[in-house]
Amino acid sequence: MVVDGEPMTVGALVRLLVRSDRWFTHDWLDRGAKRSVPFITPFGVDDLVLERLADGARAVGAPSVLVCRLNGDDEGLPQMLEVDANLTPRAIRPGNRILLTTPELDGALLVTDEGYSLIAGTPEFLAAAVPWGVDRARNRFGSEAGRLREVFPGLPGVAARLEATRPVIASPGDVDPCSVLAGQIRLMEAFASGEVAAPDFARRWLAARRARPREELLGEDFERLLLEVFYLLDDYVIDPELRESGDPTDDDLLKGVQGILQRLRLLGER
């Protein structure tokens, strides 16, 4: 990062992007409609969170990232790491309080010593860094934060500050009747009652799954049950002539979907 012909020092870059060592500054976030996404990182910087940063960097055309240690030399220059060559935890450690940013500041990763990291950036950056969606990632973080609160008591507070902006769809009763998801549920019911044949159900349900909006935010139990349907269909061979001994039959698929439907109905009774 160069300002007035001079490279920015670690201290200047950190002051521009970070406040209190654990949050991004409002000024930086406001430029370019950036949003923050939290990730659980109990051991500091790791391969998974660096992969998210790398995907975002590639999307905005950044071949490298700048690395600043928050407890290091403020007057020194940031370390530069190539995204596709040496962006690894080994190259960054030691230290858990670290800022990594693209040279144009359109995306960044802030690693804290409180069991979490934040990735933030422009819509283009985040679409690649968090392809499953900001709200889905925030909701997942909230669930994990509750489970780890005894080890990292500050995590629930982070989750509360970065809540999903879309409502969570917890059960079939919360589903918009005009949505693709509602169509998937109706298709399961039609198959379970014998109105739709197994091969037709498999083709149509998978097509609907692909058509569902990525931003749709399902509760954990709801999402897990729909994944069970997907796994059933993943094992199911639609063409009976191609099935081998031991492959699920139409009746196996029917019984599996009927059982999942029963558990889906129970979600609405909680």
C-alpha positions as CSV (number, residue, x, y, z in Angstrom):
1,M,0.0,0.0,0.0
2,V,1.5,3.3,-1.1
3,V,0.4,6.8,-0.1
4,D,2.0,10.0,-1.5
5,G,4.7,7.8,-3.0
6,E,5.7,6.2,0.3
7,P,4.8,2.7,1.4
8,M,2.5,2.6,4.5
9,T,4.1,1.3,7.7
10,V,2.5,-1.5,9.7
11,G,1.3,1.1,12.3
12,A,-0.4,3.3,9.7
13,L,-2.1,0.3,8.0
14,V,-3.3,-1.1,11.3
15,R,-4.7,2.3,12.4
16,L,-6.6,2.6,9.1
17,L,-8.3,-0.8,9.3
18,V,-8.3,-2.0,13.0
19,R,-9.6,-0.7,16.3
20,S,-9.1,-2.3,19.7
21,D,-7.1,-5.2,18.0
22,R,-10.4,-7.1,17.6
23,W,-12.6,-5.2,15.2
24,F,-12.4,-3.4,11.9
25,T,-12.8,0.4,11.8
26,H,-16.2,1.8,10.8
27,D,-14.5,4.2,8.3
28,W,-12.8,1.3,6.4
29,L,-16.0,-0.8,6.4
30,D,-18.1,2.1,5.1
31,R,-15.9,2.5,2.1
32,G,-17.2,0.1,-0.5
33,A,-20.1,-1.3,1.5
34,K,-18.0,-3.9,3.3
35,R,-19.3,-6.4,5.7
36,S,-17.6,-8.5,8.4
37,V,-17.9,-12.3,8.7
38,P,-16.7,-14.1,11.9
39,F,-14.9,-17.5,11.9
40,I,-13.9,-19.7,14.8
41,T,-10.1,-19.9,15.0
42,P,-9.2,-21.4,18.4
43,F,-5.6,-21.9,17.5
44,G,-5.0,-18.6,15.7
45,V,-4.4,-18.3,11.9
46,D,-5.1,-21.6,10.1
47,D,-5.3,-23.0,6.6
48,L,-9.1,-22.8,6.4
49,V,-9.3,-19.1,7.2
50,L,-6.4,-18.3,4.9
51,E,-8.1,-20.2,2.1
52,R,-11.1,-17.9,2.5
53,L,-8.8,-14.8,2.3
54,A,-7.0,-16.2,-0.7
55,D,-10.3,-16.9,-2.6
56,G,-11.4,-13.3,-1.9
57,A,-8.1,-11.9,-3.0
58,R,-8.1,-13.7,-6.3
59,A,-11.6,-12.4,-7.0
60,V,-10.5,-8.8,-6.7
61,G,-7.3,-9.4,-8.7
62,A,-4.8,-9.3,-5.8
63,P,-1.9,-11.7,-6.4
64,S,-0.5,-11.0,-2.9
65,V,-1.5,-9.8,0.6
66,L,0.1,-7.6,3.2
67,V,0.8,-9.1,6.7
68,C,0.9,-6.9,9.8
69,R,1.5,-8.3,13.3
70,L,-0.5,-6.2,15.7
71,N,2.2,-6.5,18.5
72,G,5.1,-5.9,16.2
73,D,7.1,-3.0,14.9
74,D,4.7,-0.1,14.0
75,E,7.4,1.6,12.0
76,G,8.3,-1.4,9.9
77,L,6.8,-2.3,6.5
78,P,4.2,-5.1,6.1
79,Q,5.3,-8.5,5.1
80,M,4.1,-9.4,1.6
81,L,3.0,-13.0,0.8
82,E,1.9,-14.3,-2.6
83,V,-1.6,-15.8,-2.5
84,D,-0.7,-18.8,-4.6
85,A,2.8,-19.4,-3.3
86,N,3.4,-18.9,0.4
87,L,0.2,-17.8,2.1
88,T,0.4,-20.4,4.9
89,P,0.2,-20.4,8.7
90,R,3.9,-21.4,8.8
91,A,4.9,-18.2,6.8
92,I,2.8,-16.0,9.1
93,R,3.5,-17.3,12.6
94,P,4.4,-16.6,15.4
95,G,1.7,-14.5,16.9
96,N,-2.1,-14.7,16.9
97,R,-2.9,-11.0,16.6
98,I,-2.5,-10.5,12.9
99,L,-3.9,-8.3,10.1
100,L,-3.8,-9.5,6.5
101,T,-5.1,-7.3,3.7
102,T,-5.1,-7.0,0.0
103,P,-2.9,-4.2,-1.3
104,E,-5.9,-2.1,-2.4
105,L,-7.7,-2.7,0.9
106,D,-10.8,-4.2,-0.6
107,G,-10.6,-7.2,1.6
108,A,-8.9,-8.2,4.9
109,L,-8.5,-10.8,7.6
110,L,-8.1,-9.9,11.2
111,V,-6.9,-12.8,13.5
112,T,-7.5,-12.2,17.2
113,D,-6.3,-14.0,20.3
114,E,-9.9,-14.5,21.5
115,G,-10.7,-17.7,19.5
116,Y,-12.1,-15.9,16.4
117,S,-11.1,-14.1,13.2
118,L,-12.9,-11.6,11.1
119,I,-13.0,-11.5,7.3
120,A,-14.3,-8.4,5.7
121,G,-14.4,-6.8,2.3
122,T,-16.4,-5.5,-0.6
123,P,-19.3,-7.5,-2.1
124,E,-17.1,-8.9,-4.8
125,F,-14.4,-10.0,-2.3
126,L,-16.9,-11.6,0.0
127,A,-18.8,-13.4,-2.8
128,A,-15.6,-15.4,-3.3
129,A,-14.3,-15.5,0.2
130,V,-17.7,-16.7,1.7
131,P,-19.6,-18.2,-1.2
132,W,-22.2,-19.8,1.0
133,G,-23.3,-16.3,2.1
134,V,-22.6,-13.8,4.9
135,D,-25.8,-14.6,6.9
136,R,-25.2,-18.3,6.7
137,A,-21.6,-17.9,7.9
138,R,-22.8,-15.6,10.8
139,N,-25.5,-18.0,11.8
140,R,-23.0,-20.9,11.8
141,F,-20.6,-18.9,13.9
142,G,-23.3,-18.1,16.4
143,S,-24.0,-21.9,16.9
144,E,-20.3,-22.7,17.4
145,A,-19.8,-19.7,19.7
146,G,-22.4,-21.1,22.1
147,R,-20.7,-24.5,22.2
148,L,-17.2,-22.9,22.9
149,R,-18.3,-20.2,25.4
150,E,-16.6,-21.9,28.3
151,V,-13.3,-21.9,26.5
152,F,-13.7,-18.5,24.9
153,P,-16.3,-16.5,26.9
154,G,-16.2,-13.6,24.5
155,L,-17.5,-15.5,21.5
156,P,-21.2,-15.1,22.2
157,G,-20.7,-11.3,22.3
158,V,-19.0,-11.4,18.9
159,A,-22.0,-13.4,17.6
160,A,-24.4,-10.9,19.0
161,R,-22.7,-8.0,17.3
162,L,-22.6,-9.9,13.9
163,E,-26.0,-11.5,13.7
164,A,-27.5,-12.6,10.5
165,T,-29.7,-10.0,8.9
166,R,-32.1,-12.4,7.3
167,P,-34.6,-14.5,9.5
168,V,-33.7,-18.1,10.1
169,I,-36.1,-20.6,8.5
170,A,-36.4,-23.1,11.4
171,S,-39.2,-25.4,10.2
172,P,-41.4,-26.0,7.2
173,G,-44.0,-23.7,8.7
174,D,-41.6,-20.8,8.3
175,V,-41.1,-21.4,4.6
176,D,-42.6,-19.0,2.0
177,P,-45.2,-21.1,0.2
178,C,-44.1,-19.5,-3.2
179,S,-40.4,-20.4,-2.7
180,V,-38.4,-23.1,-4.3
181,L,-37.9,-24.6,-0.9
182,A,-41.6,-25.0,-0.4
183,G,-41.7,-26.8,-3.7
184,Q,-39.1,-29.2,-2.5
185,I,-41.2,-30.0,0.6
186,R,-44.3,-30.5,-1.5
187,L,-42.4,-32.8,-3.8
188,M,-41.3,-34.9,-0.8
189,E,-44.9,-35.1,0.4
190,A,-46.1,-36.1,-3.1
191,F,-43.5,-38.8,-3.3
192,A,-44.3,-40.1,0.2
193,S,-48.0,-40.4,-0.7
194,G,-47.3,-42.2,-4.0
195,E,-48.2,-39.4,-6.3
196,V,-44.7,-39.1,-7.8
197,A,-42.5,-42.0,-8.9
198,A,-39.0,-42.3,-7.4
199,P,-36.9,-41.5,-10.5
200,D,-39.1,-38.4,-11.2
201,F,-38.8,-37.3,-7.6
202,A,-35.0,-37.7,-7.6
203,R,-34.6,-35.6,-10.8
204,R,-37.0,-32.8,-9.7
205,W,-35.8,-32.5,-6.1
206,L,-32.2,-32.2,-7.1
207,A,-33.0,-29.6,-9.7
208,A,-34.9,-27.6,-7.1
209,R,-32.0,-27.9,-4.7
210,R,-29.7,-26.3,-7.4
211,A,-32.3,-23.5,-8.0
212,R,-32.6,-22.5,-4.4
213,P,-31.2,-19.0,-3.5
214,R,-27.7,-19.2,-1.9
215,E,-28.7,-16.6,0.6
216,E,-31.5,-18.7,2.1
217,L,-30.8,-19.2,5.8
218,L,-32.1,-22.5,7.3
219,G,-31.9,-23.6,11.0
220,E,-29.4,-26.3,11.7
221,D,-31.9,-29.1,12.2
222,F,-33.9,-28.1,9.1
223,E,-30.8,-27.9,7.0
224,R,-29.5,-31.3,8.3
225,L,-32.7,-33.1,7.4
226,L,-32.6,-31.7,3.9
227,L,-29.0,-32.8,3.6
228,E,-30.2,-36.3,4.6
229,V,-32.5,-36.3,1.5
230,F,-29.6,-35.2,-0.6
231,Y,-27.4,-38.0,0.7
232,L,-30.2,-40.5,0.0
233,L,-30.4,-39.3,-3.6
234,D,-26.6,-39.3,-3.9
235,D,-26.6,-43.0,-3.3
236,Y,-29.7,-43.7,-5.4
237,V,-29.2,-44.7,-9.0
238,I,-32.1,-43.3,-11.1
239,D,-31.8,-45.8,-14.0
240,P,-32.7,-49.2,-12.6
241,E,-30.7,-50.9,-15.4
242,L,-27.5,-49.3,-14.0
243,R,-28.1,-50.3,-10.4
244,E,-25.8,-52.8,-8.8
245,S,-26.4,-55.3,-6.0
246,G,-26.7,-53.4,-2.7
247,D,-27.8,-50.1,-4.3
248,P,-30.8,-48.4,-2.7
249,T,-34.1,-49.4,-4.4
250,D,-37.1,-47.2,-5.0
251,D,-38.7,-48.6,-1.8
252,D,-35.6,-47.8,0.2
253,L,-35.7,-44.2,-1.1
254,L,-39.4,-44.0,-0.3
255,K,-39.0,-45.2,3.3
256,G,-36.1,-42.8,3.8
257,V,-38.0,-39.8,2.6
258,Q,-41.1,-40.7,4.7
259,G,-39.0,-40.9,7.8
260,I,-37.4,-37.5,7.1
261,L,-40.8,-36.0,6.5
262,Q,-41.9,-37.2,9.9
263,R,-39.0,-35.5,11.6
264,L,-39.5,-32.3,9.6
265,R,-43.1,-32.1,10.9
266,L,-41.7,-32.4,14.5
267,L,-39.6,-29.3,13.9
268,G,-42.7,-27.2,13.8
269,E,-43.9,-28.6,17.1
270,R,-41.0,-27.4,19.2
